[in-house]
Amino acid sequence: MRIAPSGAGAFACQVLLSTVLQAQPWCAPSALVATSDGRTLYVGCADGPRVEVFDIAQRKIARTIPMPAPVSGLLLWPGESRLVATCAAPASTVLVLDLRSNAPARSVRVGHTA
């Protein structure tokens, strides 16, 4: 299954996530972003400080990326080499993650509940 960057793709994404993550209510998806090839979906979790990297073809979580606080927003950098996550907390952070190394490239403190 591929996720298309359209309304139909968003619906397919919602159905797929509700099926796969149904057994994992602790995630509480708060932000989603898919790669342009439709193979990977990044799921920001509101109930825990992490991003779940979801392999669409295998319909499973491929890996988990720890975050400094629960995720409120996600954006893929042009070229898809970096993931930008807003992490909402009393001392909120915008984190830029290098997806090739899985290491933070930059972290910016932005105030309360960004």
Accessible surface in RSA format (square Angstrom, percent):
REM  Atomic radii and reference values for relative SASA: ProtOr
REM  Chains: A
REM  Algorithm: Lee & Richards
REM  Probe-radius: 1.40
REM  Slices: 20
REM RES _ NUM      All-atoms   Total-Side   Main-Chain    Non-polar    All polar
REM                ABS   REL    ABS   REL    ABS   REL    ABS   REL    ABS   REL
RES MET A   1   104.33  54.0  48.34  32.0  56.00 133.3  62.87  53.5  41.47  54.9
RES ARG A   2   168.19  70.6 149.27  76.1  18.92  45.1  65.66  89.7 102.53  62.1
RES ILE A   3    11.87   6.8   8.78   6.5   3.09   7.5   8.78   6.3   3.09   8.4
RES ALA A   4    49.04  45.1  43.32  66.9   5.72  13.0  46.27  65.2   2.78   7.4
RES PRO A   5   138.73 101.1  96.45  87.9  42.28 153.7 113.49  93.7  25.24 156.9
RES SER A   6    61.01  51.6  42.94  57.3  18.07  41.6  50.76 108.1  10.25  14.4
RES GLY A   7    61.29  75.6   0.00   N/A  61.29  75.6  41.84 114.8  19.46  43.6
RES ALA A   8    79.28  72.9  61.57  95.0  17.71  40.3  69.84  98.3   9.44  25.0
RES GLY A   9     3.51   4.3   0.00   N/A   3.51   4.3   3.28   9.0   0.23   0.5
RES ALA A  10    63.50  58.4  50.87  78.5  12.63  28.7  57.89  81.5   5.61  14.9
RES PHE A  11   133.32  66.7 129.60  80.3   3.72   9.7 132.66  80.4   0.66   1.9
RES ALA A  12    22.47  20.7  19.54  30.1   2.93   6.7  22.47  31.6   0.00   0.0
RES CYS A  13     6.65   5.0   6.65   7.4   0.00   0.0   2.24   5.7   4.41   4.8
RES GLN A  14   117.10  65.5 114.08  83.4   3.02   7.2  34.04  72.5  83.06  63.0
RES VAL A  15    67.30  44.3  66.03  59.8   1.27   3.1  67.30  58.5   0.00   0.0
RES LEU A  16     4.49   2.5   2.25   1.6   2.24   5.6   4.49   3.2   0.00   0.0
RES LEU A  17    10.10   5.6   9.76   7.0   0.33   0.8   9.96   7.0   0.13   0.4
RES SER A  18    66.81  56.5  53.17  71.0  13.65  31.4  49.45 105.3  17.36  24.3
RES THR A  19    85.23  60.6  68.96  69.9  16.26  38.8  54.17  72.8  31.06  46.9
RES VAL A  20    31.25  20.6  17.77  16.1  13.48  32.5  23.21  20.2   8.04  21.8
RES LEU A  21    11.01   6.1   6.87   4.9   4.14  10.4   7.33   5.1   3.68   9.9
RES GLN A  22   143.63  80.3 120.87  88.3  22.77  54.2  42.46  90.4 101.18  76.7
RES ALA A  23    90.43  83.1  58.94  91.0  31.48  71.6  70.05  98.7  20.37  54.0
RES GLN A  24    47.68  26.7  46.35  33.9   1.33   3.2   7.45  15.9  40.23  30.5
RES PRO A  25   105.40  76.8  83.45  76.1  21.96  79.8  94.60  78.1  10.81  67.2
RES TRP A  26   116.23  46.6 106.62  51.6   9.60  22.5  99.70  53.2  16.53  26.8
RES CYS A  27     0.16   0.1   0.16   0.2   0.00   0.0   0.16   0.4   0.00   0.0
RES ALA A  28    33.83  31.1  23.20  35.8  10.64  24.2  32.60  45.9   1.23   3.3
RES PRO A  29    68.10  49.6  40.55  37.0  27.55 100.2  40.89  33.8  27.21 169.1
RES SER A  30    49.03  41.4  14.69  19.6  34.35  79.1  24.93  53.1  24.10  33.8
RES ALA A  31    14.83  13.6   5.51   8.5   9.33  21.2  14.17  20.0   0.66   1.8
RES LEU A  32    79.84  44.5  50.83  36.4  29.01  72.9  50.83  35.7  29.01  78.1
RES VAL A  33    31.15  20.5  25.71  23.3   5.44  13.1  31.15  27.1   0.00   0.0
RES ALA A  34    31.74  29.2  13.29  20.5  18.45  42.0  13.29  18.7  18.45  48.9
RES THR A  35    18.73  13.3  15.14  15.4   3.59   8.5  15.02  20.2   3.71   5.6
RES SER A  36    88.78  75.0  63.89  85.3  24.89  57.3  49.65 105.7  39.13  54.8
RES ASP A  37    63.99  44.8  58.15  57.9   5.83  13.8  32.82  77.3  31.16  31.1
RES GLY A  38     0.17   0.2   0.00   N/A   0.17   0.2   0.00   0.0   0.17   0.4
RES ARG A  39   162.93  68.4 159.36  81.2   3.57   8.5  44.44  60.7 118.49  71.8
RES THR A  40    31.86  22.7  31.86  32.3   0.00   0.0   5.94   8.0  25.92  39.2
RES LEU A  41     2.32   1.3   2.32   1.7   0.00   0.0   2.32   1.6   0.00   0.0
RES TYR A  42    12.87   6.0  12.87   7.3   0.00   0.0   0.00   0.0  12.87  15.9
RES VAL A  43     0.04   0.0   0.04   0.0   0.00   0.0   0.04   0.0   0.00   0.0
RES GLY A  44     0.00   0.0   0.00   N/A   0.00   0.0   0.00   0.0   0.00   0.0
RES CYS A  45     0.00   0.0   0.00   0.0   0.00   0.0   0.00   0.0   0.00   0.0
RES ALA A  46    43.37  39.9  31.38  48.4  11.98  27.3  31.74  44.7  11.63  30.8
RES ASP A  47    97.89  68.6  61.14  60.9  36.75  86.9  19.00  44.7  78.88  78.7
RES GLY A  48     5.10   6.3   0.00   N/A   5.10   6.3   5.10  14.0   0.00   0.0
RES PRO A  49    67.68  49.3  64.22  58.5   3.47  12.6  64.22  53.0   3.47  21.5
RES ARG A  50    42.63  17.9  42.63  21.7   0.00   0.0  19.01  26.0  23.62  14.3
RES VAL A  51     0.00   0.0   0.00   0.0   0.00   0.0   0.00   0.0   0.00   0.0
RES GLU A  52     4.32   2.5   4.32   3.3   0.00   0.0   0.05   0.1   4.27   3.5
RES VAL A  53     3.21   2.1   3.21   2.9   0.00   0.0   3.21   2.8   0.00   0.0
RES PHE A  54     0.07   0.0   0.07   0.0   0.00   0.0   0.07   0.0   0.00   0.0
RES ASP A  55    39.37  27.6  37.64  37.5   1.73   4.1   4.82  11.3  34.55  34.5
RES ILE A  56     0.43   0.2   0.09   0.1   0.34   0.8   0.09   0.1   0.34   0.9
RES ALA A  57    80.69  74.2  53.16  82.0  27.53  62.6  54.68  77.0  26.01  68.9
RES GLN A  58   114.47  64.0  89.69  65.5  24.78  59.0  31.82  67.7  82.65  62.7
RES ARG A  59   123.09  51.7 111.21  56.7  11.88  28.3  32.02  43.8  91.07  55.2
RES LYS A  60   110.79  54.0 108.97  66.9   1.82   4.3  57.76  52.0  53.02  56.5
RES ILE A  61    43.01  24.5  23.38  17.4  19.63  47.3  23.38  16.8  19.63  53.3
RES ALA A  62    60.89  56.0  27.73  42.8  33.17  75.4  31.26  44.0  29.64  78.5
RES ARG A  63    86.07  36.1  76.55  39.0   9.52  22.7  49.97  68.3  36.10  21.9
RES THR A  64    67.69  48.1  45.08  45.7  22.61  53.9  29.98  40.3  37.71  57.0
RES ILE A  65     8.68   4.9   7.91   5.9   0.77   1.9   8.68   6.2   0.00   0.0
RES PRO A  66   107.41  78.3  95.94  87.5  11.47  41.7  97.02  80.1  10.39  64.6
RES MET A  67    13.18   6.8   0.58   0.4  12.60  30.0   3.55   3.0   9.63  12.8
RES PRO A  68    82.43  60.1  41.08  37.4  41.35 150.3  53.26  44.0  29.18 181.3
RES ALA A  69    10.48   9.6   8.56  13.2   1.92   4.4  10.48  14.8   0.00   0.0
RES PRO A  70    49.39  36.0  49.18  44.8   0.22   0.8  49.18  40.6   0.22   1.3
RES VAL A  71     2.52   1.7   0.00   0.0   2.52   6.1   0.33   0.3   2.20   6.0
RES SER A  72    51.93  43.9  26.88  35.9  25.05  57.7  28.50  60.7  23.43  32.8
RES GLY A  73    19.95  24.6   0.00   N/A  19.95  24.6  19.89  54.6   0.06   0.1
RES LEU A  74    27.46  15.3   0.03   0.0  27.43  69.0   1.66   1.2  25.79  69.4
RES LEU A  75   105.50  58.8 105.02  75.1   0.48   1.2 105.50  74.1   0.01   0.0
RES LEU A  76    22.63  12.6   9.44   6.8  13.19  33.2   9.44   6.6  13.19  35.5
RES TRP A  77   102.98  41.3 102.06  49.4   0.92   2.2  77.00  41.1  25.98  42.1
RES PRO A  78   117.03  85.3  94.73  86.4  22.30  81.1 107.10  88.4   9.92  61.7
RES GLY A  79    72.65  89.6   0.00   N/A  72.65  89.6  40.95 112.4  31.70  71.0
RES GLU A  80    56.51  32.4  43.56  33.0  12.95  30.8  20.11  38.9  36.40  29.7
RES SER A  81    23.46  19.8  20.65  27.6   2.81   6.5   8.59  18.3  14.87  20.8
RES ARG A  82    80.08  33.6  80.08  40.8   0.00   0.0   3.07   4.2  77.01  46.7
RES LEU A  83     0.91   0.5   0.49   0.4   0.42   1.1   0.49   0.3   0.42   1.1
RES VAL A  84    20.38  13.4  19.61  17.8   0.77   1.8  19.61  17.0   0.77   2.1
RES ALA A  85     1.11   1.0   1.02   1.6   0.10   0.2   1.11   1.6   0.00   0.0
RES THR A  86    39.07  27.8  38.71  39.2   0.36   0.9  35.19  47.3   3.88   5.9
RES CYS A  87     0.03   0.0   0.00   0.0   0.03   0.1   0.00   0.0   0.03   0.0
RES ALA A  88    24.13  22.2  17.08  26.4   7.05  16.0  17.48  24.6   6.65  17.6
RES ALA A  89    25.64  23.6  17.83  27.5   7.81  17.8  25.64  36.1   0.00   0.0
RES PRO A  90   108.15  78.8  95.22  86.8  12.93  47.0  95.45  78.8  12.70  78.9
RES ALA A  91    50.50  46.4  35.48  54.7  15.03  34.2  39.30  55.3  11.20  29.7
RES SER A  92     0.29   0.2   0.00   0.0   0.29   0.7   0.15   0.3   0.14   0.2
RES THR A  93    14.56  10.4  14.34  14.5   0.22   0.5   2.37   3.2  12.19  18.4
RES VAL A  94    33.34  21.9  33.29  30.1   0.05   0.1  33.29  28.9   0.05   0.1
RES LEU A  95    12.13   6.8  11.85   8.5   0.29   0.7  11.85   8.3   0.29   0.8
RES VAL A  96    15.21  10.0  15.21  13.8   0.00   0.0  15.21  13.2   0.00   0.0
RES LEU A  97     4.73   2.6   4.73   3.4   0.00   0.0   4.73   3.3   0.00   0.0
RES ASP A  98    36.96  25.9  36.96  36.8   0.00   0.0   4.17   9.8  32.79  32.7
RES LEU A  99    24.53  13.7  12.45   8.9  12.08  30.4  12.49   8.8  12.04  32.4
RES ARG A 100   197.27  82.8 160.15  81.6  37.13  88.4  70.87  96.9 126.40  76.6
RES SER A 101    72.66  61.4  42.38  56.6  30.29  69.8  47.43 101.0  25.24  35.4
RES ASN A 102    71.67  49.4  52.53  50.8  19.14  46.1  19.30  46.4  52.38  50.6
RES ALA A 103    43.33  39.8  41.59  64.2   1.74   4.0  43.27  60.9   0.07   0.2
RES PRO A 104    89.63  65.3  67.26  61.3  22.37  81.3  67.26  55.5  22.37 139.0
RES ALA A 105    47.03  43.2   6.15   9.5  40.89  93.0  15.61  22.0  31.43  83.2
RES ARG A 106   157.46  66.1 148.22  75.6   9.24  22.0  44.83  61.3 112.63  68.3
RES SER A 107    69.23  58.5  41.12  54.9  28.11  64.8  27.66  58.9  41.58  58.3
RES VAL A 108    58.15  38.3  54.90  49.7   3.25   7.8  58.15  50.5   0.00   0.0
RES ARG A 109   181.25  76.1 157.33  80.2  23.92  56.9  70.06  95.8 111.19  67.4
RES VAL A 110    66.76  43.9  30.79  27.9  35.97  86.7  40.00  34.8  26.77  72.6
RES GLY A 111    39.19  48.3   0.00   N/A  39.19  48.3  33.63  92.3   5.56  12.5
RES HIS A 112   136.50  74.6 108.52  75.4  27.97  71.6  79.16  81.6  57.33  66.7
RES THR A 113    82.08  58.4  63.37  64.2  18.71  44.6  57.49  77.2  24.59  37.2
RES ALA A 114    47.37  43.6  13.75  21.2  33.62  76.5  45.25  63.7   2.12   5.6
END  Absolute sums over single chains surface
CHAIN  1 A     6206.6       4738.5       1468.1       3741.5       2465.1
END  Absolute sums over all chains
TOTAL          6206.6       4738.5       1468.1       3741.5       2465.1
